[in-house]
Amino acid sequence: MKFLVLACVLALASVVSARAQPGYTEIYDTINVEEVLGNKRLLVPYLLCMLREGKCTAPGKELRSHIKEALETHCAKCSPKQVEGTRRVIGHLINHEAEYWRKLKAMYDPTGQFTKRYENELKGQL
């Protein structure tokens, strides 16, 4: 009887584990977003990387590989720190870097279906 209960618990745990949605890597969560946003010398290379117009650092490549999915799912796989950073960056782009925001939208969300939500929430804020 104990074996049957243990087997059921293990089976349930494996199903829950298999269904758990993995998140994005947290290896770059230590990047100081405010420092990057406040310094064009740091910010512009990231933006050019996202636009495939410049070289990418390792964190830039990682970010670029997930941008479309994160926009489409409203950052469903993001950690709380990543959600906070994403909102801060998008808000900054909307309010202070409109041309880059326009180019990024054209590349990653040409219909505006997913970015409209961010614009409604963050325009004029941050």
N, C-alpha and C positions, 0 to 999 in steps of 0.2 A: 504494500500500500504506500509506504514512504517513497519507494522508487517511482511509482506512478505519479505522485504529487510532485516530486522533484522533476520528473520528465516534463510534466505539464508546465511547471514554472519556467524551466529552461526553454521550452518551445515558445512560450509567450514572450520571454525576454528576447529571444532571437528575432521574433516577428517585429516587436517594437523597435529593436535596434536596427533592423533592416529598413524599416519605414522612416526612421529618423532622418531628417533632411540635413545633410552635412552643410556646415557653414563655410564661408570663405576663410582663407588663411588669416590668422591674427598676427602673423609675423611682423607686419608693417604697422600695426596699430600704435606704435610708439612715435610715429612721425608727428611732429608738431604742426597741425593743420594751420593754426593761426600764424605761425612763422612763415609758412609757405604762402599763404594768402596775402600776407603783409609785405612780401618781397617779390617784385616782378621777376628778378633774376632767378628765383626758385620756381615761381609759378609758371611762367611762360614755357620753359622746357617740358613740364608735365602736360600742359595743354597741347603743345606741338606733338608730343608723343601720342596723346589720345587721338589727335587728328591725323596721325600717320604722316606728319610733316617734319618730324625731327627724330633725333635719337631718343631711345628710352632707357631709363635706369631699370634695374630689376623691379623695384616697386611700381614703376610706371607700366612695365609690361604686365605685371600681375593685375593691376587695376584695369588696364585696357582689355584684358581677356574677360573681364566680368561686367563691364559697364552696361552692355545692352541688356543682359539678363537682370541685373540689379535694377535698372530703370523699369523694365517690364513687370517685375514682381514687387516693385516698391520696396526693394532691399529685403526681401523675405529671408534670405540666407545670411544677412548681416548680423553681426553682434551688436549689442546696444551702443558700444563705442563707435562702430562703423556707421550705424544709422545716424548718430549725432554728427560725425564727421562729414558724412554724405550730405546731410541737410545744410551744414555750415558751408561746404564748398559750393553746392548748387545755389544756395541763396546768394553767396558772394558773386558767382558768375552772372546770375540773373540781374543783380542790382549794380554790379561794378564792371563787369566784363561782357557786355551785351553782344559784342561781335563774336567773341569766342563761344559764348552760349549758343548763338545762332548757328555757328558752324558745327558745334557738337550735336545740337538737335538734328541738323540736316543729316549728319552721319549716322547717329544712333537711334533716332526716332523721327524719321522724315514726315510722318503724318501728325506728329505732336500728340499722339494718343496717350503716351505715358508721361511726357514732360509737362503737360498742361496742369496736372495735379500739383506738381512742385511749384509751378509758376503761380497758381492760385494761392497756395499756402505761403510762399516765401517772398513774393514781390513786395518791395518796400520794407522788408524786415531784415534783420540781422545787420 
